[in-house]
Amino acid sequence: MTLLNPAQPTRREFLRTAAKVGAGAVLATAGYGGLFERSHLVMRHVEIPLARLPEAFDGLTIAQLSDLHYHPHFSADVIRRAVELVVQMNPDVIALTGDFVTLSEFRNVDPEAAKAADPCAELLAPLRAKLGVYAVLGNHDAYTDPGYVTEALSSRKIKVLQNEALPLERDGQRMWIAGVQDVLAGFADLDTTLRQIPARDTVVLLAHEPDFADEAAKRPVDLQLSGHSHGGQIRFPLLPPLVLPKLAWKYPMGLRNVGQMALYTNIGIGTIGVPIRVLAPPEVTLFTLRAGKTQGTKSRSLAAT
């Protein structure tokens, strides 16, 4: 006869306990992600060597914000603090890489959601940079009302690049800041964007979707700045992001080389779906461009205020 050890749980008891522990872990993770990490800014300093960078631009700084997804309760305060941080940096260039508003999960097109561009743009209004503030639209912007979002940003002196490039000049030398319209929406035209740029000139390209790098790397583009991925938004330790949007599967976060081109994927500020971030805190990135020197990344957490 087998005697049951009262200290040893039965299989049913074990599963019941495991379910309770699992549910508790999920609730704890949701609480952490919703109350703390969603609003806990991380500042990343990234130094990027570009072989073709003119000497006059060695040390050029670019601040990047992405995927703001304005919401009055879940992202407005984080956007405000991110903007204050960028203003303190006093960068040479500011790059905003799309998704200022959020498309409803239940609609393919949602013009009403574009109205969030006004309060979002108002929060961005203090942004100023020596060589300009530039933006491209993301898929959420493109599927709401891209004209409305563009006007909201333009009225706050933010230049929205729509398959175009503009020269940046310093000490008689030149490089270019370029931007494509949203790739997922089918509006990106890289040929038109790069048409006026001499092949020898350095180009920094803003493109919302990071996997567009496979196309951009075939052209004389030196650096692509993107967003879109949210870094997965909810991640688990020691695992890659489990859920990523289309065109963010290959290059979901951070700095890497795609061919001869450098790519950086910013994991953004706001959220979609659930207002939670886990192991993917909102990010402000400051790049320093170097003429052929070693690249590196430094991160610093910023306490919520």
Secondary structure as the mmCIF struct_conf table of DSSP 4:
data_model
#
loop_
_struct_conf.conf_type_id
_struct_conf.id
_struct_conf.beg_label_comp_id
_struct_conf.beg_label_asym_id
_struct_conf.beg_label_seq_id
_struct_conf.end_label_comp_id
_struct_conf.end_label_asym_id
_struct_conf.end_label_seq_id
HELX_LH_PP_P HELX_LH_PP_P1 THR A 2 LEU A 4
TURN_TY1_P TURN_TY1_P1 PRO A 6 ALA A 7
BEND BEND1 GLN A 8 GLN A 8
HELX_LH_PP_P HELX_LH_PP_P2 PRO A 9 THR A 10
HELX_RH_AL_P HELX_RH_AL_P1 ARG A 11 LEU A 35
TURN_TY1_P TURN_TY1_P2 PHE A 36 PHE A 36
HELX_RH_3T_P HELX_RH_3T_P1 GLU A 37 SER A 39
STRN STRN1 VAL A 42 PRO A 49
TURN_TY1_P TURN_TY1_P3 ALA A 51 ARG A 52
HELX_RH_3T_P HELX_RH_3T_P2 GLU A 55 PHE A 57
TURN_TY1_P TURN_TY1_P4 ASP A 58 GLY A 59
STRN STRN2 THR A 61 LEU A 65
TURN_TY1_P TURN_TY1_P5 PRO A 72 SER A 75
HELX_RH_AL_P HELX_RH_AL_P2 ALA A 76 MET A 89
BEND BEND2 ASP A 92 ASP A 92
STRN STRN3 VAL A 93 LEU A 96
BEND BEND3 GLY A 98 GLY A 98
BEND BEND4 VAL A 101 VAL A 101
TURN_TY1_P TURN_TY1_P6 GLU A 105 PHE A 106
BEND BEND5 ASN A 108 ASN A 108
HELX_RH_3T_P HELX_RH_3T_P3 PRO A 111 ALA A 116
HELX_RH_AL_P HELX_RH_AL_P3 ALA A 117 LEU A 124
TURN_TY1_P TURN_TY1_P7 ALA A 125 PRO A 126
TURN_TY1_P TURN_TY1_P8 LYS A 130 LEU A 131
STRN STRN4 VAL A 133 ALA A 135
HELX_RH_AL_P HELX_RH_AL_P4 ASN A 139 ALA A 142
TURN_TY1_P TURN_TY1_P9 TYR A 143 THR A 144
HELX_RH_AL_P HELX_RH_AL_P5 PRO A 146 SER A 154
TURN_TY1_P TURN_TY1_P10 SER A 155 LYS A 157
STRN STRN5 LYS A 159 VAL A 160
HELX_LH_PP_P HELX_LH_PP_P3 LEU A 161 LEU A 161
BEND BEND6 GLN A 162 ASN A 163
STRN STRN6 GLU A 164 ARG A 170
TURN_TY1_P TURN_TY1_P11 ASP A 171 GLY A 172
STRN STRN7 GLN A 173 GLY A 179
HELX_LH_PP_P HELX_LH_PP_P4 VAL A 180 ASP A 182
TURN_TY1_P TURN_TY1_P12 VAL A 183 GLY A 186
HELX_RH_AL_P HELX_RH_AL_P6 LEU A 190 LEU A 194
TURN_TY1_P TURN_TY1_P13 ARG A 195 GLN A 196
BEND BEND7 ILE A 197 ILE A 197
TURN_TY1_P TURN_TY1_P14 ALA A 199 ARG A 200
BEND BEND8 ASP A 201 ASP A 201
STRN STRN8 VAL A 203 LEU A 206
BEND BEND9 HIS A 208 GLU A 209
HELX_RH_3T_P HELX_RH_3T_P4 PRO A 210 PHE A 212
HELX_RH_AL_P HELX_RH_AL_P7 ALA A 213 ALA A 216
TURN_TY1_P TURN_TY1_P15 ALA A 217 LYS A 218
BEND BEND10 ARG A 219 PRO A 220
STRN STRN9 LEU A 223 SER A 226
BEND BEND11 SER A 229 SER A 229
HELX_RH_3T_P HELX_RH_3T_P5 HIS A 230 GLY A 232
BEND BEND12 GLN A 233 GLN A 233
STRN STRN10 ILE A 234 ILE A 234
TURN_TY1_P TURN_TY1_P16 PRO A 237 LEU A 238
BEND BEND13 LEU A 239 LEU A 239
BEND BEND14 LEU A 242 LEU A 242
TURN_TY1_P TURN_TY1_P17 LYS A 246 LEU A 247
BEND BEND15 TRP A 249 LYS A 250
BEND BEND16 MET A 253 MET A 253
STRN STRN11 GLY A 254 VAL A 258
TURN_TY1_P TURN_TY1_P18 GLY A 259 GLN A 260
STRN STRN12 MET A 261 THR A 265
BEND BEND17 ILE A 269 ILE A 269
BEND BEND18 ILE A 272 PRO A 275
STRN STRN13 VAL A 278 VAL A 278
BEND BEND19 LEU A 279 LEU A 279
STRN STRN14 GLU A 283 ARG A 290
BEND BEND20 ALA A 291 GLY A 292
HELX_LH_PP_P HELX_LH_PP_P5 LYS A 293 GLN A 295
STRN STRN15 GLY A 296 SER A 301
#
